[in-house]
Amino acid sequence: MKSTVVGSFPSEESSPSSFKDKLSSALGSYDPFKKAIKDSVIAQLDAGVDIVSDGQVRGDMVSIFTKYIPGMKLEDGNTVVVSKIRRPTQEISVKDLKYAGSVVKDYYNGKIPEGKGIKGIITGPTTIIHSSRIQSFYKNKEDAIIDLAHSLKFEVDAIAKKANPVYIQVDEPFLSTGMVDMKVAKEAIDILHENLEVPLAMHVCGTLNEAFKDLANFNVDILDMEFAGNDVNLDVLEKNADLVKNKKIGFGCVDSSVNEVDDISDIDDLVSKAVDIVGKDNLLLDPDCGLRRAPKDVAFEKLRLMNQIKDKYS
């Protein structure tokens, strides 16, 4: 059994303090988020997380990608589709992931243990389009989703080739809403997964009783869902465990919707039930969703307790 995070971790921009940083700021090269990435990675590692994120410190899950994709623009913080969606103008998250990877390597004194490391995370094309407004060019969301999948494929391949991830996660929270064409959403994931040489995960939060059978057929290696804050999903998993026997389950076992530390007995009980359903070797423990809204000490303690339970099965 391994542990991971869904992605975000509480962080803040830093201001230049040293002479070197102030000089970099004057030259326009100072990165106010670099320290936040390092702090997020170290906090995850100190809490016992095996597969960490870069903390997703640079912004919300949609605009962090769409501001680099031609055909999409930001208006008052919201994404608008204004023309045909094309490939990104640059690699979006690779630099941060490579830096996060170097922090992990330093943490382990130059040699990262097997099964540990970083993962790349992108927001999925269906969720991005359903979170955006189509102003022109596209007559329907479905065509925009497919074009965006082809655009994001460049980012997925760049992460796989340059950042040395354990795996790549696609965040698709909209797939539980009943608002999307699941056939098109599945086709978009197929595009992202094509010829990918590392495992692909898909994170879907929300109540999954209506969507689970469709999600089980998506071409992903890991299906990540929330269970701590949504007791319906555990029953859904138990009733449909045979549909995902060829996948690992990302098992949300701490509640990211409340900014209080979970009761360790609740985590233990939830994980025990999951082990009975799918087996410990098929589980990746993580929070239900990202922890960006939690105070740092609460986020850390949630992860620490989660890993304390994980260690019981390792």
WOZIDA-V684365 format. One record per pair of residues at least 24 apart in sequence whose ideal C-beta (glycine too) atoms are under 10 Angstrom apart, sorted by the first residue. I is the first residue (numbers start at 0). J is the second residue. D is the distance in Angstrom with one decimal. If there is no record, write none. Layout:
BEGIN
<<I J D> <I J D>>
END
This chain:
BEGIN
<<0 49 9.1> <0 250 9.3> <0 270 8.5> <0 273 9.7> <0 274 8.1> <0 278 9.3> <0 279 4.7> <0 280 6.9> <0 281 8.8> <0 282 5.3> <0 283 7.7> <0 284 6.7> <0 308 9.3> <0 309 5.5> <0 310 8.9> <0 311 8.9> <0 312 4.5> <0 313 5.9> <1 48 9.0> <1 49 4.4> <1 50 6.3> <1 114 5.9> <1 115 8.1> <1 165 8.8> <1 247 9.1> <1 280 9.5> <1 282 8.1> <1 283 5.4> <1 284 7.5> <1 285 9.5> <1 306 10.0> <1 309 7.5> <1 313 8.4> <2 43 9.3> <2 46 8.8> <2 47 6.8> <2 48 5.3> <2 49 5.1> <2 50 7.2> <2 51 9.5> <2 115 9.9> <2 250 9.6> <2 252 9.4> <2 282 9.2> <2 283 6.8> <2 284 4.5> <2 285 6.5> <2 286 9.8> <2 302 8.0> <2 305 6.2> <2 306 5.4> <2 308 9.1> <2 309 4.9> <2 310 9.2> <2 313 9.3> <3 43 9.0> <3 48 6.4> <3 49 6.6> <3 50 4.1> <3 51 7.4> <3 52 7.9> <3 117 9.9> <3 118 6.6> <3 165 8.4> <3 166 8.8> <3 168 8.4> <3 200 8.7> <3 221 9.1> <3 223 8.4> <3 249 7.0> <3 250 10.0> <3 283 5.3> <3 284 7.5> <3 285 4.8> <3 286 9.2> <3 305 9.9> <4 39 9.3> <4 43 6.0> <4 46 9.2> <4 48 5.9> <4 49 9.9> <4 50 7.9> <4 51 6.5> <4 52 5.3> <4 54 8.8> <4 55 9.4> <4 118 8.6> <4 120 9.4> <4 168 9.7> <4 255 9.8> <4 284 9.8> <4 285 5.6> <4 286 6.4> <4 288 9.8> <4 289 7.6> <4 290 7.3> <4 298 9.3> <4 301 9.9> <4 302 7.0> <4 305 9.3> <5 52 7.9> <5 55 9.2> <5 120 8.3> <5 168 7.9> <5 170 7.7> <5 202 5.8> <5 204 8.2> <5 223 7.1> <5 225 8.7> <5 249 8.0> <5 251 7.4> <5 255 7.3> <5 285 5.6> <5 286 5.7> <5 287 7.3> <5 288 5.2> <5 289 5.0> <5 290 7.8> <5 291 9.9> <6 51 9.9> <6 52 4.8> <6 53 8.6> <6 54 7.9> <6 55 4.7> <6 60 7.9> <6 118 8.7> <6 120 4.8> <6 121 10.0> <6 122 9.5> <6 168 7.3> <6 170 7.0> <6 202 7.9> <6 285 9.3> <6 286 9.4> <6 288 8.3> <6 289 4.8> <6 290 8.7> <6 291 8.4> <7 39 8.6> <7 52 7.5> <7 53 9.7> <7 54 6.7> <7 55 4.2> <7 56 7.9> <7 59 9.4> <7 60 7.9> <7 120 9.0> <7 255 9.2> <7 286 9.7> <7 288 8.2> <7 289 3.2> <7 290 6.2> <7 291 3.8> <7 292 8.5> <7 293 9.7> <7 298 9.3> <8 35 8.6> <8 36 9.5> <8 38 8.5> <8 39 4.2> <8 40 8.6> <8 42 6.6> <8 43 6.7> <8 48 10.0> <8 51 9.0> <8 52 7.1> <8 53 9.0> <8 54 4.3> <8 55 7.3> <8 56 7.5> <8 286 10.0> <8 289 7.5> <8 290 5.6> <8 291 6.7> <8 293 8.7> <8 295 8.1> <8 298 6.1> <8 299 8.9> <8 302 8.8> <9 35 9.2> <9 38 9.6> <9 39 8.1> <9 42 8.9> <9 54 8.5> <9 56 9.2> <9 258 9.9> <9 289 9.6> <9 290 6.5> <9 291 5.9> <9 292 7.5> <9 293 5.9> <9 294 6.6> <9 295 4.8> <9 296 9.3> <9 297 8.5> <9 298 5.4> <9 299 9.0> <10 34 8.8> <10 35 3.8> <10 36 7.9> <10 38 6.8> <10 39 5.6> <10 42 9.4> <10 53 10.0> <10 54 5.5> <10 55 8.5> <10 56 4.3> <10 57 9.2> <10 291 7.7> <10 295 8.3> <10 298 9.9> <11 35 6.4> <11 38 9.3> <11 56 8.4> <11 295 9.4> <12 56 8.3> <12 57 9.5> <13 38 9.1> <30 57 9.8> <30 94 9.3> <30 95 9.4> <30 98 9.2> <31 56 9.5> <31 57 9.6> <32 56 4.9> <32 57 5.5> <32 58 9.4> <32 95 7.8> <32 98 9.9> <33 94 9.9> <33 95 8.6> <33 98 6.9> <35 95 10.0> <36 94 9.9> <36 95 5.8> <36 96 9.3> <36 98 5.9> <36 99 5.7> <36 102 7.4> <37 98 7.7> <37 99 8.1> <37 101 9.3> <37 102 5.3> <37 105 9.4> <38 102 9.4> <38 295 8.6> <39 99 8.1> <39 102 9.1> <39 290 9.8> <39 295 9.3> <39 298 9.4> <40 98 8.7> <40 99 5.0> <40 100 8.9> <40 101 9.4> <40 102 4.5> <40 103 6.3> <40 105 9.7> <40 106 7.7> <40 117 7.8> <41 102 6.6> <41 103 9.1> <41 105 9.4> <41 106 6.6> <42 290 10.0> <42 295 7.2> <42 296 9.9> <42 298 7.6> <42 299 5.5> <42 302 7.8> <42 303 9.7> <43 99 9.6> <43 102 10.0> <43 103 9.3> <43 106 9.9> <43 117 9.7> <43 290 9.8> <43 298 9.3> <43 299 8.6> <43 302 6.4> <43 306 9.7> <44 102 8.3> <44 103 6.8> <44 106 5.2> <44 107 8.4> <44 115 8.6> <44 302 9.8> <45 106 8.8> <45 299 7.5> <45 302 8.8> <45 303 8.1> <45 306 10.0> <46 298 8.7> <46 299 5.5> <46 300 8.1> <46 301 8.3> <46 302 3.6> <46 303 4.5> <46 304 8.8> <46 305 7.9> <46 306 5.9> <46 307 9.4> <47 302 7.1> <47 303 6.4> <47 304 9.6> <47 305 7.9> <47 306 3.1> <47 307 7.4> <47 309 7.2> <47 310 7.2> <47 313 10.0> <48 115 8.7> <48 284 9.2> <48 285 8.4> <48 302 5.8> <48 303 9.3> <48 305 8.2> <48 306 6.5> <48 309 9.2> <49 112 8.6> <49 114 6.1> <49 115 4.9> <49 116 8.1> <49 165 8.4> <49 283 8.5> <49 284 9.1> <49 306 8.3> <49 309 8.2> <49 313 9.4> <50 103 9.7> <50 114 7.9> <50 115 6.7> <50 116 6.2> <50 117 7.0> <50 118 5.2> <50 164 8.7> <50 165 5.0> <50 166 7.4> <50 168 9.5> <50 200 9.9> <50 283 7.5> <50 285 8.8> <51 99 7.0> <51 100 9.4> <51 102 8.8> <51 103 6.6> <51 106 9.5> <51 115 8.3> <51 116 7.6> <51 117 5.6> <51 118 7.5> <51 165 9.3> <51 302 9.8> <52 95 9.7> <52 96 8.8> <52 99 7.4> <52 117 6.9> <52 118 6.3> <52 119 8.7> <52 120 5.9> <52 168 8.4> <52 285 10.0> <52 289 8.6> <53 92 7.2> <53 94 9.6> <53 95 4.6> <53 96 5.6> <53 97 9.3> <53 98 7.4> <53 99 4.0> <53 100 8.8> <53 102 8.9> <53 117 6.9> <53 118 9.2> <53 119 8.7> <53 120 8.0> <53 162 9.3> <54 95 8.5> <54 99 7.7> <54 289 9.4> <54 290 9.5> <54 291 8.6> <55 92 8.7> <55 95 8.8> <55 120 6.6> <55 122 9.7> <55 170 9.6> <55 289 6.7> <55 291 7.2> <56 95 8.0> <56 291 8.7> <57 91 9.4> <57 92 8.6> <57 95 7.4> <59 122 9.0> <59 130 9.2> <59 291 9.3> <60 120 8.7> <60 121 9.1> <60 122 4.5> <60 123 9.6> <60 126 7.8> <60 127 8.4> <60 130 8.4> <60 170 6.2> <60 172 8.7> <60 289 8.1> <60 291 9.6> <61 122 5.9> <61 126 7.6> <61 127 5.5> <61 128 9.7> <61 129 9.8> <61 130 4.9> <61 131 7.1> <61 170 9.9> <62 122 9.5> <62 127 9.5> <62 130 9.4> <62 131 9.7> <63 91 7.2> <63 92 7.9> <63 120 10.0> <63 121 9.4> <63 122 7.6> <64 91 5.8> <64 92 8.3> <64 121 6.6> <64 122 5.7> <64 123 10.0> <64 124 9.6> <64 127 6.7> <64 147 9.1> <64 150 9.1> <64 151 7.2> <64 154 7.4> <65 91 9.8> <65 122 8.8> <65 127 6.4> <65 128 9.8> <65 130 9.0> <65 131 7.0> <65 147 8.8> <65 150 9.7> <66 91 8.8> <67 91 5.3> <67 92 9.9> <67 150 9.5> <67 154 8.7> <68 127 8.8> <68 146 9.8> <68 147 7.4> <68 150 5.5> <68 151 8.1> <68 153 9.7> <68 154 9.2> <69 150 8.4> <70 135 9.7> <70 136 7.3> <70 137 9.1> <70 143 8.6> <70 146 7.7> <70 147 8.6> <70 150 8.0> <71 127 8.4> <71 128 9.5> <71 131 6.9> <71 133 10.0> <71 134 9.9> <71 143 9.3> <71 147 8.2> <71 150 9.0> <72 131 10.0> <72 134 8.9> <73 131 9.9> <74 132 8.4> <74 134 9.0> <77 130 8.3> <77 131 7.3> <77 132 6.7> <78 127 7.1> <78 128 8.9> <78 130 6.8> <78 131 4.0> <78 132 7.4> <79 131 6.5> <79 132 5.0> <79 133 7.8> <79 134 5.1> <79 135 9.0> <80 127 9.6> <80 128 7.4> <80 131 5.7> <80 132 7.0> <80 133 4.5> <80 134 6.1> <80 135 7.4> <80 136 6.9> <80 137 6.1> <80 140 9.1> <80 143 5.8> <80 146 9.4> <80 147 8.8> <81 132 9.6> <81 133 8.8> <81 134 5.2> <81 135 5.7> <81 136 7.2> <81 137 10.0> <82 134 8.9> <82 135 6.6> <82 136 5.0> <82 137 9.2> <83 135 9.6> <83 136 5.4> <83 137 8.1> <83 142 9.6> <83 143 9.1> <83 146 6.7> <84 124 9.1> <84 127 9.8> <84 128 9.0> <84 136 8.4> <84 137 8.3> <84 142 9.3> <84 143 6.3> <84 144 9.4> <84 145 9.2> <84 146 4.2> <84 147 5.1> <84 148 9.4> <84 149 8.0> <84 150 5.4> <84 151 9.5> <85 146 8.0> <85 147 9.9> <85 149 8.8> <85 150 6.3> <85 153 9.8> <86 149 7.7> <86 150 5.3> <86 151 9.1> <86 152 8.5> <86 153 5.0> <86 154 9.0> <87 150 6.2> <87 151 7.8> <87 152 10.0> <87 153 5.8> <87 154 6.0> <87 157 8.8> <89 153 9.8> <89 154 9.5> <89 157 9.5> <90 153 8.1> <90 154 6.7> <90 156 9.9> <90 157 4.7> <90 158 8.2> <90 161 7.5> <90 162 9.3> <91 121 8.0> <91 151 9.0> <91 153 9.3> <91 154 5.4> <91 157 8.3> <91 158 9.0> <92 119 6.5> <92 120 7.4> <92 121 7.3> <92 154 6.9> <92 157 8.5> <92 158 6.6> <92 162 7.9> <93 119 8.2> <93 154 7.9> <93 157 5.2> <93 158 6.0> <93 159 9.9> <93 160 8.9> <93 161 5.1> <93 162 5.4> <94 161 9.2> <94 162 8.9> <95 119 9.7> <95 162 8.8> <96 120 8.8> <96 157 9.6> <96 158 6.3> <96 161 8.1> <96 162 3.8> <96 163 8.4> <96 164 6.8> <96 167 9.9> <97 158 9.6> <97 161 6.7> <97 162 5.4> <97 163 8.0> <98 162 9.6> <99 162 8.3> <99 164 9.8> <100 161 9.9> <100 162 6.3> <100 163 5.9> <100 164 8.2> <103 163 9.9> <104 163 9.7> <111 163 9.1> <111 165 9.5> <113 165 10.0> <114 165 7.6> <115 165 7.6> <116 162 9.7> <116 163 7.1> <116 164 7.0> <116 165 4.5> <116 166 9.3> <117 158 9.7> <117 162 7.0> <117 163 7.6> <117 164 5.7> <117 165 6.8> <117 166 9.6> <118 158 9.0> <118 162 9.2> <118 164 5.1> <118 165 5.4> <118 166 5.3> <118 167 6.5> <118 168 5.7> <118 197 8.9> <118 198 9.3> <118 200 7.6> <118 221 9.8> <119 154 8.4> <119 155 7.5> <119 157 9.0> <119 158 3.7> <119 159 7.4> <119 161 9.8> <119 162 5.8> <119 163 9.6> <119 164 4.5> <119 165 9.1> <119 166 7.8> <119 167 4.3> <119 168 7.1> <119 169 9.6> <119 197 8.4> <119 199 10.0> <119 200 9.9> <120 158 8.8> <120 164 9.1> <120 166 10.0> <120 167 7.4> <120 168 4.8> <120 169 8.0> <120 170 6.6> <120 200 9.0> <120 202 8.4> <120 289 9.4> <121 151 5.8> <121 152 9.9> <121 154 5.9> <121 155 6.4> <121 158 7.7> <121 167 7.2> <121 168 7.6> <121 169 5.8> <121 170 7.2> <121 191 8.0> <122 151 8.4> <122 168 9.9> <122 169 7.7> <122 170 5.0> <122 171 8.1> <122 172 9.0> <122 173 10.0> <122 202 9.8> <123 147 9.0> <123 148 8.3> <123 151 7.9> <123 168 9.5> <123 169 4.5> <123 170 5.8> <123 171 3.8> <123 172 8.5> <123 173 7.9> <123 174 8.0> <123 184 7.8> <123 187 7.1> <123 188 7.4> <123 191 7.9> <123 201 7.3> <123 202 8.7> <123 203 9.1> <124 148 4.3> <124 149 8.8> <124 150 8.0> <124 151 5.8> <124 152 9.4> <124 169 8.5> <124 171 8.4> <124 183 9.3> <124 184 8.1> <124 186 9.8> <124 187 4.6> <124 188 8.5> <124 190 8.2> <124 191 7.8> <125 169 9.4> <125 171 5.7> <125 172 9.5> <125 173 5.5> <125 174 6.5> <125 176 10.0> <125 178 9.5> <125 179 5.4> <125 180 8.4> <125 181 9.0> <125 183 7.3> <125 184 4.4> <125 185 9.5> <125 186 9.9> <125 187 6.0> <125 188 8.6> <126 169 8.9> <126 170 6.5> <126 171 5.2> <126 172 5.8> <126 173 4.4> <126 174 7.7> <126 176 9.6> <126 179 8.7> <126 184 9.1> <126 202 9.9> <126 203 9.4> <127 151 8.2> <127 170 9.5> <127 171 9.5> <127 173 8.9> <128 173 8.7> <128 179 9.0> <128 183 9.7> <128 184 10.0> <128 187 9.2> <129 171 9.7> <129 172 9.5> <129 173 4.7> <129 174 9.6> <129 176 7.9> <129 178 6.5> <129 179 6.4> <129 184 9.7> <130 172 9.3> <130 173 7.5> <139 180 9.2> <139 183 9.5> <140 178 9.5> <140 179 8.2> <140 180 8.0> <140 183 8.3> <141 179 9.1> <141 180 5.6> <141 182 8.9> <141 183 4.6> <141 184 9.2> <141 186 9.1> <141 187 9.4> <142 183 8.9> <143 183 10.0> <144 179 8.4> <144 180 8.2> <144 183 5.6> <144 184 7.1> <144 186 8.3> <144 187 5.3> <144 190 9.8> <145 183 6.8> <145 186 6.5> <145 187 6.2> <145 190 7.3> <146 187 9.7> <146 190 10.0> <147 187 7.5> <147 190 9.5> <148 183 9.3> <148 184 9.4> <148 186 7.6> <148 187 3.8> <148 188 7.7> <148 189 8.4> <148 190 4.1> <148 191 6.0> <148 193 9.9> <149 187 8.9> <149 190 6.0> <149 191 9.2> <150 190 9.8> <151 187 8.5> <151 190 8.3> <151 191 6.4> <152 187 9.6> <152 190 5.7> <152 191 5.7> <152 192 9.2> <152 193 7.4> <152 194 9.6> <152 195 9.1> <154 191 9.2> <155 190 9.2> <155 191 5.2> <155 192 8.4> <155 193 9.4> <155 195 6.7> <155 197 9.4> <155 199 8.1> <156 191 9.2> <156 193 9.3> <156 194 8.2> <156 195 7.5> <156 196 9.2> <158 195 9.7> <158 197 8.4> <159 194 9.5> <159 195 6.0> <159 196 5.9> <159 197 5.1> <159 199 9.4> <160 196 8.2> <160 197 9.5> <162 197 9.7> <163 197 8.9> <164 197 5.8> <164 198 9.1> <165 197 7.3> <165 198 7.8> <165 200 9.9> <166 195 9.5> <166 197 5.4> <166 198 4.0> <166 199 6.8> <166 200 5.6> <166 219 9.8> <166 220 7.1> <166 221 6.7> <166 247 9.5> <166 283 9.4> <167 191 8.2> <167 192 9.3> <167 195 7.3> <167 197 6.0> <167 198 7.5> <167 199 5.6> <167 200 7.0> <167 201 10.0> <167 219 10.0> <167 220 9.8> <167 221 9.8> <168 198 9.5> <168 199 7.9> <168 200 4.3> <168 201 7.3> <168 202 5.7> <168 219 9.3> <168 221 7.7> <168 223 6.9> <168 249 8.1> <168 285 9.8> <169 199 6.8> <169 200 7.0> <169 201 5.0> <169 202 7.2> <169 203 9.4> <169 217 9.5> <169 219 7.6> <169 223 9.5> <170 200 9.5> <170 201 8.0> <170 202 4.9> <170 203 8.3> <170 204 8.7> <170 223 8.9> <170 288 9.0> <170 289 8.8> <171 201 5.7> <171 202 6.8> <171 203 5.4> <171 204 9.2> <171 214 8.9> <171 217 8.9> <171 219 9.8> <171 223 9.8> <172 202 7.5> <172 203 6.3> <172 204 5.0> <172 205 6.4> <172 225 9.7> <172 288 7.9> <173 203 8.5> <173 204 9.9> <173 205 8.8> <174 201 8.0> <174 202 9.6> <174 203 4.8> <174 204 9.3> <174 205 8.2> <174 207 8.7> <174 210 5.9> <174 213 7.9> <174 214 6.5> <174 217 8.6> <175 203 5.4> <175 204 6.6> <175 205 3.2> <175 206 6.3> <175 207 5.6> <175 208 9.3> <175 209 7.9> <175 210 5.2> <175 211 9.1> <175 214 8.4> <175 224 8.7> <175 225 9.3> <175 229 9.6> <175 232 9.5> <176 203 9.8> <176 205 6.7> <176 206 9.6> <176 209 9.5> <176 210 8.4> <177 205 9.6> <177 206 9.9> <177 209 6.0> <177 210 7.4> <179 210 9.1> <179 213 9.8> <181 210 7.3> <181 212 9.7> <181 213 4.4> <181 214 8.1> <181 216 8.8> <181 217 8.7> <182 213 8.7> <184 210 9.9> <184 213 8.4> <184 214 9.2> <184 217 7.9> <185 213 7.5> <185 214 9.0> <185 216 6.9> <185 217 5.4> <185 218 7.4> <185 219 9.8> <186 218 9.7> <187 217 9.8> <188 214 10.0> <188 217 5.3> <188 218 5.9> <188 219 6.4> <189 217 8.4> <189 218 5.3> <189 219 9.9> <190 218 9.8> <191 218 9.0> <191 219 9.2> <192 217 8.9> <192 218 5.0> <192 219 7.0> <192 220 8.7> <193 218 9.0> <195 220 9.4> <198 246 9.9> <198 247 8.2> <200 246 9.2> <200 247 8.1> <200 249 6.2> <200 283 8.2> <201 246 9.6> <201 249 8.7> <202 249 6.6> <202 251 8.8> <202 285 8.7> <202 287 9.8> <202 288 7.9> <202 289 9.4> <203 232 9.9> <203 249 9.6> <204 228 8.7> <204 229 7.9> <204 232 9.3> <204 251 7.5> <204 255 8.7> <204 256 9.5> <204 287 6.4> <204 288 5.2> <204 289 9.6> <205 229 7.3> <205 231 9.8> <205 232 8.7> <205 287 9.9> <205 288 9.7> <206 230 9.8> <206 231 5.2> <206 232 6.8> <206 235 8.3> <207 231 7.6> <207 232 5.3> <207 235 5.4> <207 236 8.4> <207 239 9.3> <208 232 7.8> <208 234 8.0> <208 235 5.1> <208 238 9.1> <208 239 9.6> <209 235 9.3> <210 235 9.2> <211 235 5.0> <211 236 7.7> <211 238 8.6> <211 239 5.5> <211 242 7.6> <211 243 8.6> <212 239 6.6> <212 242 6.5> <214 239 9.7> <214 242 9.0> <214 243 8.6> <214 246 9.8> <215 239 6.6> <215 240 9.8> <215 241 9.2> <215 242 3.8> <215 243 5.2> <215 244 9.6> <215 245 9.3> <215 246 7.7> <216 242 7.9> <216 243 9.8> <217 246 9.0> <219 246 6.8> <219 247 9.5> <220 245 8.8> <220 246 6.3> <220 247 6.6> <221 246 6.3> <221 247 4.6> <221 248 7.4> <221 249 5.5> <221 281 9.6> <221 283 6.5> <222 246 5.2> <222 247 7.7> <222 248 6.0> <222 249 6.7> <222 250 9.9> <223 247 9.0> <223 248 7.5> <223 249 2.7> <223 250 7.9> <223 251 7.3> <223 283 7.3> <223 285 6.8> <223 287 9.7> <223 288 9.8> <224 248 7.3> <224 249 6.7> <224 250 7.4> <224 251 6.2> <224 285 9.9> <224 287 8.4> <225 249 9.4> <225 250 9.0> <225 251 3.8> <225 252 9.1> <225 253 9.7> <225 254 8.3> <225 255 7.8> <225 256 8.7> <225 285 9.3> <225 286 8.3> <225 287 3.5> <225 288 6.4> <226 250 6.0> <226 251 5.1> <226 252 6.2> <226 253 9.6> <226 254 9.4> <226 269 6.0> <226 270 9.2> <226 272 8.8> <226 273 7.2> <226 287 7.2> <227 251 5.6> <227 252 5.3> <227 253 5.4> <227 254 4.2> <227 255 7.9> <227 256 8.7> <227 257 9.4> <227 261 6.8> <227 265 7.4> <227 266 7.4> <227 269 6.2> <227 270 9.9> <227 286 7.6> <227 287 5.2> <227 288 9.9> <227 301 9.6> <227 305 9.5> <228 253 8.8> <228 254 4.2> <228 255 7.1> <228 256 4.8> <228 257 7.5> <228 261 9.8> <228 286 9.5> <228 287 5.0> <228 288 8.4> <229 254 9.0> <229 256 9.1> <229 287 7.3> <230 269 9.0> <232 287 9.5> <233 269 7.3> <233 272 6.2> <233 273 7.5> <233 276 7.9> <236 272 9.1> <236 273 7.5> <236 276 5.9> <236 277 7.3> <237 272 8.0> <237 273 9.2> <237 275 8.6> <237 276 5.1> <237 277 9.1> <238 276 9.7> <239 276 9.9> <240 273 10.0> <240 275 9.9> <240 276 5.3> <240 277 5.8> <240 278 9.6> <240 281 9.5> <243 276 9.9> <243 277 7.4> <243 281 8.5> <244 277 7.8> <244 278 9.4> <244 281 8.1> <245 281 9.7> <246 277 9.2> <246 281 7.8> <247 277 8.5> <247 278 10.0> <247 280 8.4> <247 281 5.2> <247 282 7.1> <247 283 5.9> <248 273 7.2> <248 276 8.6> <248 277 5.5> <248 278 9.5> <248 281 5.9> <248 282 5.7> <248 283 7.0> <248 284 9.8> <249 282 8.2> <249 283 4.7> <249 284 8.2> <249 285 5.6> <250 274 9.4> <250 276 9.6> <250 277 8.4> <250 281 9.2> <250 282 5.1> <250 283 6.6> <250 284 5.6> <250 285 6.9> <250 287 9.6> <250 305 9.9> <251 283 9.9> <251 284 8.4> <251 285 5.9> <251 286 5.9> <251 287 3.7> <251 288 7.2> <251 305 9.7> <252 282 9.0> <252 284 5.4> <252 285 7.4> <252 286 7.6> <252 287 8.0> <252 301 9.7> <252 304 9.5> <252 305 6.1> <252 308 7.4> <252 309 9.1> <253 284 8.6> <253 285 8.1> <253 286 4.7> <253 287 6.8> <253 290 8.7> <253 298 9.6> <253 300 9.5> <253 301 4.6> <253 302 7.6> <253 304 7.1> <253 305 5.2> <253 308 9.5> <254 286 7.8> <254 287 5.9> <254 288 9.3> <254 301 8.2> <255 285 9.4> <255 286 4.6> <255 287 4.5> <255 288 4.3> <255 289 6.5> <255 290 5.6> <255 291 8.9> <255 292 7.9> <255 293 7.2> <255 298 8.8> <255 301 7.8> <256 286 9.8> <256 287 6.8> <256 288 7.5> <256 292 8.9> <256 293 9.9> <257 287 9.9> <257 292 9.8> <257 293 8.6> <257 297 9.1> <257 301 9.7> <258 290 9.2> <258 292 6.6> <258 293 4.8> <258 294 6.4> <258 297 5.6> <258 298 8.7> <258 301 9.6> <259 293 8.8> <259 294 9.8> <259 297 6.7> <259 300 9.6> <259 301 9.0> <260 293 9.3> <260 296 8.8> <260 297 5.8> <260 298 9.5> <260 299 9.4> <260 300 4.6> <260 301 6.1> <260 303 9.1> <260 304 7.0> <261 286 9.2> <261 297 9.6> <261 300 8.6> <261 301 6.0> <261 304 6.3> <261 305 8.1> <262 304 8.7> <263 300 9.9> <263 303 9.7> <263 304 4.9> <263 305 9.1> <263 307 6.8> <263 308 7.0> <264 308 9.7> <265 304 9.7> <266 301 8.9> <266 304 5.9> <266 305 6.2> <266 307 8.3> <266 308 5.1> <266 309 9.5> <267 304 9.1> <267 307 8.9> <267 308 5.2> <267 311 7.7> <268 308 9.6> <269 308 8.8> <270 305 8.5> <270 308 5.2> <270 309 7.7> <270 311 8.2> <270 312 7.6> <271 308 8.7> <271 311 9.1> <271 312 9.2> <274 311 9.8> <274 312 6.7> <279 309 9.2> <279 311 9.5> <279 312 4.6> <279 313 8.6> <280 312 9.1> <282 309 8.7> <282 312 8.1> <283 309 9.5> <284 308 7.2> <284 309 5.1> <284 312 9.0>>
END
